[in-house]
């Protein structure tokens, strides 16, 4: 009995000695690699597979030992996943949570996705610019129960530029043409153009999108209608049905711009959904309210308001882009960043007691633009620039001008230069060629002709023409006195023209 036990004991000792010897042979010297190399190598093996090394990698010093060289594949990129049990990290995380449209998977989407990804600096710049407006847009979409990928639609329309203006006369973040803007109560006159107003135009655009979605019952068709017009899309759908073809967006015969319209939005949606998959870093936009509105009395110019808000003028106008003149002619509200609003209110109250402000002046019979400019210490060029006039402009008695009363001129002129030319120019004062020829034949003098015994006591007031959504005058119409202020009735929305 003792002999078997002794044999077992000796066998155990032999096995232990063999294991110890093998371990000692396999482990390199202490200075051969760092202490944490084994854990790192083990972690790397869990992410990739082993393959023969390339000569290039060997020259980089990645060879582990003379006897055995291994190279690891690059780990797969980490793809963002949604965790609805926690608050959104940023505005992009919040947008992902509200995606609600069916995805479009076509070759056009892949091509446009590649187009954007090949221009990362442009993509990042535009997303940064949109950061000013995204919280408000997403807030409105969620309040209405609409898909949050619609917050990316202004990038397709205007690259998040509220001053964007198209050849079809579409304007603003959401690119409303004049007629559709008026149908959705967006005021357009010589003082303001609410198609460029961030808050008003967003409300109008979402109203319009809801209307055309209810009309078609399909978001892709609704988006096509936003670009091409609901009537045109309806006829394309009926044509397909009559021919026994599917009535889907991707199957409709439509203009090239409309054919690429939804794929553009889908490409942006894919990038926002999984930016790390495309090795693209979205700019950080906090999921917090960016701005509030502050009631502002008449008479303040945009440059002074920017100074009170302690903001660069261009950034201030980016939040308040709807003004066609560099000063506020009537009491209104300004958009101010949340963290500057309280200080702005305090400084605004101090500014009101300074006596430096802007007023409106209603021209009287015998007045000329040159005489009004002299009376208010302006050059004719400065009066033109502030009021969106030029050498062709002709004004008649009752026309309202913006003039300074103790206010500094430099800031207002700087703001006027930032207002788009198409918005600043008051074409209602420019007569058509036919009228100009008729005047020349009859020998009549224009409204600016010098008159005898003219009065300098023109009417000065703090008021302004109505901001009601009245139909814009034709390019050849002469300027008229103040409007009655009655709003135009809302008509059915016409088709949205190509832009």
GIHU-V912647 format. One record per residue. N is the residue number from 0. RES is the residue in three letters. OMEGA is omega in radians with two decimals (none if undefined). D_CENTER is the distance of its C-alpha to the mean C-alpha in whole Angstrom. Layout:
BEGIN
[[N/RES/OMEGA/D_CENTER] [N/RES/OMEGA/D_CENTER]]
END
This chain:
BEGIN
[[0/UNK/-3.11/92] [1/UNK/-3.09/91] [2/UNK/3.09/91] [3/UNK/3.14/88] [4/UNK/3.14/86] [5/UNK/3.12/87] [6/UNK/3.12/85] [7/UNK/-3.12/82] [8/UNK/-3.14/82] [9/UNK/3.11/82] [10/UNK/3.12/80] [11/UNK/-3.14/77] [12/UNK/-3.13/78] [13/UNK/3.13/78] [14/UNK/3.13/74] [15/UNK/-3.13/73] [16/UNK/3.13/74] [17/UNK/3.12/73] [18/UNK/3.13/69] [19/UNK/-3.13/69] [20/UNK/-3.14/70] [21/UNK/3.14/67] [22/UNK/-3.13/65] [23/UNK/3.14/66] [24/UNK/-3.04/66] [25/UNK/-3.04/63] [26/UNK/3.12/61] [27/UNK/3.14/61] [28/UNK/-3.05/61] [29/UNK/-3.09/59] [30/UNK/-3.11/58] [31/UNK/3.12/57] [32/UNK/-3.11/53] [33/UNK/-3.05/52] [34/UNK/-3.07/52] [35/UNK/-3.09/49] [36/UNK/-3.10/49] [37/UNK/3.11/50] [38/UNK/-3.13/48] [39/UNK/-3.13/45] [40/UNK/3.12/47] [41/UNK/3.13/47] [42/UNK/-3.14/43] [43/UNK/3.13/43] [44/UNK/-3.12/45] [45/UNK/-3.09/43] [46/UNK/-3.06/40] [47/UNK/3.12/41] [48/UNK/-3.11/45] [49/UNK/3.05/47] [50/UNK/3.14/48] [51/UNK/-3.10/50] [52/UNK/3.04/48] [53/UNK/-3.14/47] [54/UNK/-3.12/49] [55/UNK/-3.13/46] [56/UNK/-3.13/45] [57/UNK/3.14/49] [58/UNK/3.12/49] [59/UNK/3.12/46] [60/UNK/-3.12/48] [61/UNK/3.13/47] [62/UNK/-3.05/51] [63/UNK/-3.12/52] [64/UNK/3.11/56] [65/UNK/-3.06/58] [66/UNK/-3.05/59] [67/UNK/3.12/56] [68/UNK/3.12/53] [69/UNK/3.07/50] [70/UNK/-3.08/46] [71/UNK/3.04/43] [72/UNK/3.05/40] [73/UNK/-3.14/37] [74/UNK/3.09/36] [75/UNK/-3.13/33] [76/UNK/3.11/30] [77/UNK/-3.12/29] [78/UNK/-3.12/27] [79/UNK/3.05/25] [80/UNK/-3.11/26] [81/UNK/3.03/25] [82/UNK/-3.05/28] [83/UNK/3.12/27] [84/UNK/3.14/30] [85/UNK/3.10/28] [86/UNK/-3.14/25] [87/UNK/3.11/21] [88/UNK/-3.12/21] [89/UNK/-3.07/17] [90/UNK/3.13/14] [91/UNK/3.09/15] [92/UNK/3.13/18] [93/UNK/3.13/17] [94/UNK/-3.14/15] [95/UNK/-3.09/18] [96/UNK/-3.07/20] [97/UNK/3.09/19] [98/UNK/-3.08/19] [99/UNK/3.13/21] [100/UNK/3.01/21] [101/UNK/-3.13/24] [102/UNK/3.07/23] [103/UNK/-3.09/23] [104/UNK/-3.13/25] [105/UNK/3.12/26] [106/UNK/3.12/27] [107/UNK/3.11/24] [108/UNK/-3.13/21] [109/UNK/-3.14/23] [110/UNK/-3.13/23] [111/UNK/3.07/19] [112/UNK/3.10/19] [113/UNK/3.11/21] [114/UNK/3.14/19] [115/UNK/-3.07/16] [116/UNK/3.08/19] [117/UNK/3.12/21] [118/UNK/-3.03/18] [119/UNK/-3.12/17] [120/UNK/3.07/16] [121/UNK/-3.10/14] [122/UNK/-3.12/12] [123/UNK/-3.14/13] [124/UNK/-3.12/11] [125/UNK/3.10/8] [126/UNK/3.09/8] [127/UNK/3.12/9] [128/UNK/3.12/6] [129/UNK/3.14/4] [130/UNK/3.10/8] [131/UNK/-2.94/8] [132/UNK/-2.94/6] [133/UNK/-3.11/8] [134/UNK/-3.12/11] [135/UNK/-3.11/11] [136/UNK/-3.13/10] [137/UNK/3.10/12] [138/UNK/3.14/15] [139/UNK/3.11/15] [140/UNK/3.14/15] [141/UNK/3.14/18] [142/UNK/-3.13/20] [143/UNK/-3.10/20] [144/UNK/-3.12/21] [145/UNK/3.14/18] [146/UNK/-3.05/17] [147/UNK/3.06/15] [148/UNK/3.05/14] [149/UNK/3.07/12] [150/UNK/3.11/9] [151/UNK/-3.09/9] [152/UNK/3.09/9] [153/UNK/3.06/5] [154/UNK/3.09/6] [155/UNK/-3.06/9] [156/UNK/-2.94/9] [157/UNK/-3.01/7] [158/UNK/3.14/6] [159/UNK/3.11/2] [160/UNK/-3.10/5] [161/UNK/3.11/6] [162/UNK/-3.09/10] [163/UNK/-3.11/10] [164/UNK/-3.04/13] [165/UNK/3.11/15] [166/UNK/3.09/19] [167/UNK/3.12/19] [168/UNK/3.03/18] [169/UNK/-3.01/14] [170/UNK/3.00/12] [171/UNK/3.13/9] [172/UNK/-3.02/5] [173/UNK/3.02/8] [174/UNK/3.04/11] [175/UNK/2.95/14] [176/UNK/-3.04/17] [177/UNK/-3.05/19] [178/UNK/3.13/22] [179/UNK/3.08/19] [180/UNK/3.12/18] [181/UNK/3.12/21] [182/UNK/3.09/22] [183/UNK/2.97/20] [184/UNK/3.04/21] [185/UNK/-3.10/18] [186/UNK/3.08/20] [187/UNK/3.07/20] [188/UNK/-3.07/23] [189/UNK/-3.12/23] [190/UNK/-3.12/22] [191/UNK/2.98/19] [192/UNK/-3.05/16] [193/UNK/2.98/15] [194/UNK/3.10/13] [195/UNK/3.12/10] [196/UNK/-3.03/11] [197/UNK/-3.06/9] [198/UNK/-3.09/12] [199/UNK/-3.10/14] [200/UNK/3.09/11] [201/UNK/3.10/10] [202/UNK/-3.12/14] [203/UNK/-3.12/15] [204/UNK/-3.13/13] [205/UNK/3.02/15] [206/UNK/-3.12/18] [207/UNK/3.14/18] [208/UNK/3.09/17] [209/UNK/-3.12/20] [210/UNK/-3.09/22] [211/UNK/3.02/22] [212/UNK/3.11/22] [213/UNK/3.13/25] [214/UNK/-3.06/27] [215/UNK/-3.08/26] [216/UNK/-3.09/27] [217/UNK/-3.07/25] [218/UNK/3.13/21] [219/UNK/3.08/21] [220/UNK/3.09/23] [221/UNK/3.12/20] [222/UNK/3.07/17] [223/UNK/3.10/20] [224/UNK/3.12/21] [225/UNK/-3.12/17] [226/UNK/-2.98/17] [227/UNK/-3.06/21] [228/UNK/-3.07/22] [229/UNK/3.11/24] [230/UNK/-3.13/27] [231/UNK/3.13/27] [232/UNK/3.12/26] [233/UNK/3.12/29] [234/UNK/3.11/31] [235/UNK/3.11/30] [236/UNK/-3.13/31] [237/UNK/3.12/34] [238/UNK/3.12/35] [239/UNK/-3.14/35] [240/UNK/-3.14/37] [241/UNK/-3.14/40] [242/UNK/3.13/40] [243/UNK/-3.13/40] [244/UNK/3.09/37] [245/UNK/-3.13/34] [246/UNK/3.14/32] [247/UNK/-3.14/29] [248/UNK/-3.05/26] [249/UNK/-3.10/27] [250/UNK/-3.07/30] [251/UNK/2.98/29] [252/UNK/-3.03/30] [253/UNK/3.10/26] [254/UNK/-3.09/25] [255/UNK/-3.13/24] [256/UNK/3.14/20] [257/UNK/3.12/20] [258/UNK/-3.14/22] [259/UNK/-3.00/20] [260/UNK/3.12/17] [261/UNK/3.06/18] [262/UNK/3.07/19] [263/UNK/3.13/15] [264/UNK/3.14/14] [265/UNK/3.12/17] [266/UNK/3.11/17] [267/UNK/3.11/14] [268/UNK/3.13/15] [269/UNK/-3.14/19] [270/UNK/3.13/17] [271/UNK/-3.11/16] [272/UNK/-3.08/19] [273/UNK/-3.09/21] [274/UNK/-3.10/20] [275/UNK/3.08/23] [276/UNK/-3.13/25] [277/UNK/3.14/23] [278/UNK/3.12/23] [279/UNK/-3.13/20] [280/UNK/3.08/19] [281/UNK/3.08/15] [282/UNK/-3.11/14] [283/UNK/3.05/16] [284/UNK/-3.07/13] [285/UNK/3.11/16] [286/UNK/3.13/16] [287/UNK/-3.14/17] [288/UNK/-3.07/16] [289/UNK/-3.06/14] [290/UNK/3.02/14] [291/UNK/3.08/17] [292/UNK/-3.14/18] [293/UNK/3.12/21] [294/UNK/-3.05/24] [295/UNK/3.12/24] [296/UNK/3.11/27] [297/UNK/2.99/28] [298/UNK/-3.13/28] [299/UNK/3.10/26] [300/UNK/-3.04/24] [301/UNK/-3.14/21] [302/UNK/3.09/22] [303/UNK/3.11/25] [304/UNK/3.11/22] [305/UNK/3.13/20] [306/UNK/3.12/24] [307/UNK/3.12/25] [308/UNK/-3.14/22] [309/UNK/-3.12/22] [310/UNK/2.97/19] [311/UNK/-3.06/19] [312/UNK/-3.10/18] [313/UNK/3.11/15] [314/UNK/3.13/13] [315/UNK/-3.14/15] [316/UNK/3.08/13] [317/UNK/3.07/10] [318/UNK/-3.11/10] [319/UNK/-2.99/13] [320/UNK/-2.97/12] [321/UNK/-3.05/14] [322/UNK/3.08/17] [323/UNK/3.10/19] [324/UNK/-3.02/22] [325/UNK/3.10/22] [326/UNK/-3.10/24] [327/UNK/-3.05/23] [328/UNK/3.11/26] [329/UNK/-3.11/27] [330/UNK/-3.07/26] [331/UNK/3.07/23] [332/UNK/3.09/20] [333/UNK/3.12/18] [334/UNK/-3.06/15] [335/UNK/3.07/17] [336/UNK/-3.05/16] [337/UNK/-3.04/19] [338/UNK/3.14/21] [339/UNK/-2.99/21] [340/UNK/-3.07/22] [341/UNK/3.12/26] [342/UNK/3.11/26] [343/UNK/3.13/24] [344/UNK/-3.13/27] [345/UNK/-3.10/30] [346/UNK/3.09/29] [347/UNK/3.11/28] [348/UNK/3.10/31] [349/UNK/-3.12/33] [350/UNK/-3.10/31] [351/UNK/-3.13/33] [352/UNK/-3.07/36] [353/UNK/-3.12/36] [354/UNK/3.12/36] [355/UNK/-3.11/34] [356/UNK/3.10/31] [357/UNK/3.13/30] [358/UNK/3.03/32] [359/UNK/3.13/32] [360/UNK/-3.14/35] [361/UNK/-3.07/37] [362/UNK/3.13/39] [363/UNK/3.12/42] [364/UNK/-3.14/45] [365/UNK/3.09/46] [366/UNK/2.95/43] [367/UNK/3.10/41] [368/UNK/3.14/38] [369/UNK/-3.12/40] [370/UNK/3.10/42] [371/UNK/3.12/39] [372/UNK/3.13/38] [373/UNK/-3.10/41] [374/UNK/-3.10/41] [375/UNK/3.04/38] [376/UNK/-3.13/39] [377/UNK/2.92/36] [378/UNK/3.12/36] [379/UNK/3.12/36] [380/UNK/3.13/33] [381/UNK/3.11/31] [382/UNK/3.09/32] [383/UNK/-3.04/30] [384/UNK/-3.11/27] [385/UNK/-3.06/27] [386/UNK/3.07/27] [387/UNK/3.14/25] [388/UNK/3.01/29] [389/UNK/-3.03/31] [390/UNK/-3.14/34] [391/UNK/-3.02/34] [392/UNK/3.05/33] [393/UNK/-3.12/36] [394/UNK/-3.11/36] [395/UNK/3.10/39] [396/UNK/-3.08/40] [397/UNK/3.12/38] [398/UNK/-3.07/35] [399/UNK/3.12/33] [400/UNK/3.01/32] [401/UNK/-3.10/30] [402/UNK/3.13/32] [403/UNK/2.99/33] [404/UNK/-3.09/35] [405/UNK/-3.10/36] [406/UNK/3.10/32] [407/UNK/-3.03/31] [408/UNK/-3.01/30] [409/UNK/-3.13/29] [410/UNK/-3.14/25] [411/UNK/3.11/25] [412/UNK/3.10/25] [413/UNK/3.11/23] [414/UNK/-3.14/20] [415/UNK/3.14/21] [416/UNK/3.13/21] [417/UNK/3.11/17] [418/UNK/-3.11/17] [419/UNK/-3.09/16] [420/UNK/-3.12/20] [421/UNK/3.13/19] [422/UNK/-3.05/18] [423/UNK/-3.06/21] [424/UNK/3.13/24] [425/UNK/-3.07/26] [426/UNK/3.13/27] [427/UNK/-3.14/29] [428/UNK/-3.06/32] [429/UNK/-3.11/32] [430/UNK/3.08/35] [431/UNK/-3.13/36] [432/UNK/-3.11/38] [433/UNK/-3.14/41] [434/UNK/3.14/41] [435/UNK/3.12/41] [436/UNK/3.13/44] [437/UNK/3.11/46] [438/UNK/-3.12/46] [439/UNK/-3.12/47] [440/UNK/-3.07/50] [441/UNK/3.12/51] [442/UNK/-3.13/51] [443/UNK/3.10/49] [444/UNK/3.13/47] [445/UNK/-3.12/43] [446/UNK/-3.13/42] [447/UNK/-3.12/42] [448/UNK/-3.09/45] [449/UNK/-3.13/47] [450/UNK/3.14/49] [451/UNK/3.06/53] [452/UNK/-3.08/53] [453/UNK/-3.12/49] [454/UNK/3.06/48] [455/UNK/-3.02/46] [456/UNK/3.11/46] [457/UNK/-3.10/42] [458/UNK/3.09/41] [459/UNK/3.14/38] [460/UNK/3.09/36] [461/UNK/-3.10/33] [462/UNK/3.14/32] [463/UNK/3.06/30] [464/UNK/-3.11/29] [465/UNK/3.05/28] [466/UNK/3.14/24] [467/UNK/-3.07/26] [468/UNK/3.08/24] [469/UNK/-3.11/27] [470/UNK/-3.11/27] [471/UNK/3.12/26] [472/UNK/3.13/29] [473/UNK/-3.07/30] [474/UNK/-3.09/30] [475/UNK/-3.07/33] [476/UNK/3.05/34] [477/UNK/3.12/35] [478/UNK/-3.11/33] [479/UNK/3.08/35] [480/UNK/-3.06/36] [481/UNK/3.13/33] [482/UNK/-3.11/32] [483/UNK/3.12/34] [484/UNK/3.12/31] [485/UNK/-3.12/31] [486/UNK/3.09/28] [487/UNK/3.12/28] [488/UNK/3.13/29] [489/UNK/3.13/27] [490/UNK/3.04/27] [491/UNK/-3.05/27] [492/UNK/3.03/23] [493/UNK/-3.10/24] [494/UNK/3.13/23] [495/UNK/-3.03/19] [496/UNK/3.12/20] [497/UNK/3.12/19] [498/UNK/none/16]]
END
